């Protein structure tokens, strides 16, 4: 019986979520830098997901992470690393 339940659960749950298609391209502990990078990427047409993992009590713990679709990783890293024009 447990084997059938496990099989049903594996079959009904997705093997990959939508978020797993995104890759981390930038990480910082400074809020203003995360916002600048987000705006730079969005200005170039890259869809951005920002995850704030900073502690709400003390802003010196944790980091802010920026994720993009795995198809845009190379372009996003190029945009992040190029100097402001």
TORPA-4810 file (N, C-alpha, C, O; in nm, 3 decimals):
<nodes>
NODE_1_0.082_-0.119_0.000_0.000_0.000_0.000_0.087_0.127_0.000_0.059_0.221_-0.074_X
NODE_2_0.193_0.129_0.083_0.278_0.246_0.090_0.347_0.271_-0.043_0.371_0.385_-0.082_X
NODE_3_0.379_0.163_-0.114_0.443_0.178_-0.245_0.350_0.249_-0.342_0.393_0.333_-0.420_X
NODE_4_0.222_0.214_-0.338_0.125_0.279_-0.426_0.107_0.426_-0.390_0.092_0.510_-0.478_X
NODE_5_0.108_0.457_-0.260_0.094_0.596_-0.217_0.215_0.677_-0.262_0.200_0.787_-0.314_X
NODE_6_0.336_0.622_-0.243_0.457_0.692_-0.287_0.455_0.713_-0.438_0.492_0.819_-0.487_X
NODE_7_0.412_0.613_-0.511_0.406_0.623_-0.657_0.306_0.731_-0.697_0.333_0.809_-0.789_X
NODE_8_0.192_0.736_-0.631_0.090_0.836_-0.662_0.142_0.977_-0.632_0.118_1.071_-0.709_X
NODE_9_0.213_0.992_-0.519_0.268_1.123_-0.484_0.371_1.168_-0.587_0.367_1.283_-0.631_X
NODE_10_0.462_1.079_-0.626_0.563_1.114_-0.727_0.498_1.151_-0.860_0.545_1.241_-0.929_X
NODE_11_0.393_1.083_-0.894_0.324_1.108_-1.020_0.248_1.239_-1.017_0.243_1.310_-1.118_X
NODE_12_0.188_1.274_-0.904_0.105_1.393_-0.897_0.184_1.521_-0.874_0.139_1.629_-0.912_X
NODE_13_0.301_1.511_-0.812_0.383_1.631_-0.788_0.470_1.659_-0.910_0.520_1.566_-0.975_X
NODE_14_0.489_1.786_-0.942_0.576_1.818_-1.056_0.722_1.783_-1.025_0.767_1.796_-0.911_X
NODE_15_0.793_1.740_-1.126_0.934_1.705_-1.105_1.020_1.830_-1.099_1.125_1.830_-1.035_X
NODE_16_0.977_1.935_-1.165_1.053_2.060_-1.164_0.956_2.177_-1.150_0.855_2.184_-1.219_X
NODE_17_0.988_2.267_-1.059_0.904_2.384_-1.041_0.949_2.494_-1.136_1.056_2.485_-1.196_X
NODE_18_0.868_2.597_-1.148_0.903_2.711_-1.234_1.027_2.784_-1.183_1.107_2.834_-1.262_X
NODE_19_1.043_2.789_-1.050_1.157_2.861_-0.994_1.289_2.791_-1.023_1.392_2.857_-1.032_X
NODE_20_1.287_2.660_-1.038_1.410_2.586_-1.065_1.468_2.619_-1.202_1.583_2.586_-1.230_X
NODE_21_1.391_2.684_-1.287_1.440_2.726_-1.418_1.520_2.855_-1.410_1.574_2.901_-1.510_X
NODE_22_1.526_2.915_-1.291_1.600_3.040_-1.270_1.733_3.012_-1.204_1.747_2.917_-1.127_X
NODE_23_1.831_3.096_-1.236_1.966_3.080_-1.182_2.010_3.208_-1.113_1.973_3.318_-1.154_X
NODE_24_2.090_3.193_-1.010_2.144_3.306_-0.935_2.252_3.375_-1.018_2.345_3.311_-1.066_X
NODE_25_2.239_3.508_-1.033_2.339_3.583_-1.109_2.407_3.691_-1.025_2.514_3.739_-1.061_X
NODE_26_2.345_3.730_-0.914_2.405_3.838_-0.834_2.360_3.823_-0.689_2.245_3.788_-0.661_X
NODE_27_2.453_3.850_-0.598_2.424_3.842_-0.454_2.497_3.956_-0.384_2.616_3.979_-0.410_X
NODE_28_2.426_4.026_-0.296_2.487_4.136_-0.222_2.416_4.154_-0.089_2.305_4.106_-0.068_X
NODE_29_2.483_4.224_0.001_2.421_4.257_0.129_2.378_4.404_0.132_2.327_4.452_0.234_X
NODE_30_2.397_4.474_0.021_2.362_4.615_0.013_2.236_4.633_-0.071_2.232_4.595_-0.188_X
NODE_31_2.133_4.689_-0.010_2.004_4.703_-0.075_2.012_4.790_-0.200_1.953_4.757_-0.303_X
NODE_32_2.086_4.900_-0.192_2.093_4.991_-0.306_2.161_4.924_-0.427_2.122_4.950_-0.541_X
NODE_33_2.261_4.840_-0.404_2.328_4.771_-0.515_2.234_4.669_-0.580_2.234_4.652_-0.702_X
NODE_34_2.154_4.601_-0.499_2.057_4.506_-0.554_1.955_4.578_-0.640_1.918_4.529_-0.747_X
NODE_35_1.910_4.695_-0.595_1.813_4.772_-0.674_1.873_4.823_-0.804_1.807_4.823_-0.908_X
NODE_36_2.000_4.866_-0.800_2.066_4.912_-0.922_2.078_4.799_-1.023_2.049_4.818_-1.141_X
NODE_37_2.121_4.682_-0.977_2.136_4.567_-1.068_2.001_4.522_-1.124_1.990_4.485_-1.240_X
NODE_38_1.900_4.527_-1.040_1.766_4.490_-1.085_1.720_4.585_-1.196_1.667_4.541_-1.298_X
NODE_39_1.739_4.715_-1.175_1.698_4.813_-1.274_1.778_4.800_-1.403_1.722_4.814_-1.512_X
NODE_40_1.909_4.774_-1.392_1.992_4.755_-1.512_1.941_4.637_-1.595_1.932_4.646_-1.717_X
NODE_41_1.910_4.527_-1.527_1.863_4.408_-1.598_1.726_4.430_-1.661_1.703_4.392_-1.776_X
NODE_42_1.635_4.490_-1.586_1.501_4.515_-1.639_1.505_4.613_-1.756_1.425_4.601_-1.849_X
NODE_43_1.596_4.710_-1.751_1.610_4.806_-1.860_1.651_4.738_-1.990_1.615_4.783_-2.098_X
NODE_44_1.725_4.628_-1.979_1.769_4.552_-2.096_1.669_4.443_-2.135_1.694_4.368_-2.230_X
NODE_45_1.557_4.434_-2.064_1.452_4.339_-2.100_1.466_4.201_-2.038_1.405_4.106_-2.085_X
NODE_46_1.545_4.190_-1.932_1.562_4.062_-1.863_1.465_4.055_-1.745_1.461_4.147_-1.663_X
NODE_47_1.388_3.946_-1.738_1.295_3.927_-1.626_1.376_3.890_-1.502_1.459_3.799_-1.506_X
NODE_48_1.352_3.961_-1.391_1.432_3.947_-1.270_1.344_3.904_-1.153_1.231_3.949_-1.139_X
NODE_49_1.399_3.814_-1.070_1.335_3.776_-0.944_1.433_3.813_-0.833_1.546_3.766_-0.832_X
NODE_50_1.389_3.896_-0.739_1.473_3.939_-0.628_1.422_3.871_-0.501_1.303_3.877_-0.469_X
NODE_51_1.514_3.806_-0.431_1.480_3.741_-0.305_1.564_3.805_-0.195_1.687_3.799_-0.198_X
NODE_52_1.496_3.864_-0.099_1.563_3.931_0.012_1.571_3.834_0.129_1.471_3.803_0.193_X
NODE_53_1.692_3.788_0.157_1.715_3.695_0.267_1.778_3.764_0.387_1.836_3.699_0.474_X
NODE_54_1.767_3.896_0.391_1.824_3.972_0.502_1.733_3.962_0.624_1.611_3.955_0.612_X
NODE_55_1.796_3.963_0.740_1.723_3.961_0.866_1.649_4.093_0.883_1.707_4.199_0.860_X
NODE_56_1.525_4.089_0.924_1.447_4.211_0.937_1.485_4.291_1.061_1.464_4.412_1.065_X
NODE_57_1.539_4.227_1.162_1.576_4.297_1.284_1.709_4.370_1.269_1.724_4.486_1.308_X
NODE_58_1.805_4.299_1.213_1.940_4.353_1.195_1.974_4.343_1.047_1.985_4.232_0.994_X
NODE_59_1.990_4.454_0.981_2.013_4.453_0.837_2.154_4.411_0.798_2.188_4.418_0.679_X
NODE_60_2.237_4.369_0.892_2.371_4.327_0.855_2.384_4.175_0.847_2.496_4.125_0.831_X
NODE_61_2.275_4.101_0.857_2.276_3.956_0.840_2.197_3.919_0.716_2.088_3.972_0.693_X
NODE_62_2.252_3.829_0.637_2.181_3.781_0.519_2.218_3.860_0.395_2.295_3.956_0.400_X
NODE_63_2.162_3.816_0.283_2.193_3.879_0.156_2.069_3.888_0.068_1.967_3.824_0.093_X
NODE_64_2.081_3.969_-0.035_1.977_3.983_-0.135_2.026_3.913_-0.260_2.138_3.937_-0.306_X
NODE_65_1.943_3.825_-0.316_1.982_3.747_-0.433_1.897_3.784_-0.552_1.777_3.807_-0.540_X
NODE_66_1.960_3.790_-0.669_1.891_3.820_-0.794_1.899_3.697_-0.885_2.008_3.647_-0.914_X
NODE_67_1.784_3.651_-0.929_1.775_3.535_-1.016_1.718_3.576_-1.151_1.634_3.666_-1.160_X
NODE_68_1.764_3.508_-1.257_1.710_3.527_-1.391_1.686_3.390_-1.453_1.736_3.289_-1.403_X
NODE_69_1.610_3.387_-1.561_1.585_3.263_-1.633_1.716_3.207_-1.683_1.806_3.281_-1.722_X
NODE_70_1.727_3.074_-1.683_1.853_3.010_-1.722_1.894_3.044_-1.865_2.012_3.033_-1.899_X
NODE_71_1.801_3.083_-1.950_1.834_3.122_-2.087_1.897_3.261_-2.094_1.960_3.295_-2.194_X
NODE_72_1.881_3.340_-1.988_1.933_3.478_-1.986_2.055_3.495_-1.897_2.097_3.609_-1.874_X
NODE_73_2.113_3.389_-1.847_2.221_3.400_-1.749_2.343_3.471_-1.806_2.396_3.562_-1.743_X
NODE_74_2.388_3.431_-1.924_2.509_3.491_-1.982_2.487_3.639_-2.010_2.572_3.723_-1.980_X
NODE_75_2.371_3.670_-2.068_2.339_3.810_-2.097_2.330_3.892_-1.968_2.379_4.005_-1.963_X
NODE_76_2.268_3.836_-1.864_2.254_3.907_-1.737_2.390_3.932_-1.673_2.414_4.041_-1.622_X
NODE_77_2.478_3.834_-1.675_2.611_3.854_-1.616_2.689_3.959_-1.693_2.763_4.037_-1.634_X
NODE_78_2.673_3.961_-1.825_2.739_4.064_-1.905_2.687_4.202_-1.868_2.765_4.296_-1.853_X
NODE_79_2.555_4.216_-1.854_2.494_4.344_-1.819_2.541_4.390_-1.681_2.569_4.509_-1.662_X
NODE_80_2.549_4.299_-1.586_2.591_4.333_-1.450_2.736_4.379_-1.448_2.770_4.475_-1.378_X
NODE_81_2.821_4.312_-1.524_2.965_4.343_-1.518_3.008_4.460_-1.603_3.115_4.516_-1.579_X
NODE_82_2.928_4.498_-1.703_2.971_4.609_-1.787_2.955_4.742_-1.713_2.862_4.758_-1.634_X
NODE_83_3.045_4.835_-1.739_3.036_4.965_-1.670_2.914_5.043_-1.721_2.864_5.019_-1.830_X
NODE_84_2.870_5.135_-1.639_2.756_5.217_-1.676_2.790_5.304_-1.797_2.895_5.367_-1.802_X
NODE_85_2.700_5.306_-1.893_2.723_5.384_-2.015_2.639_5.508_-2.016_2.645_5.586_-2.111_X
</nodes>
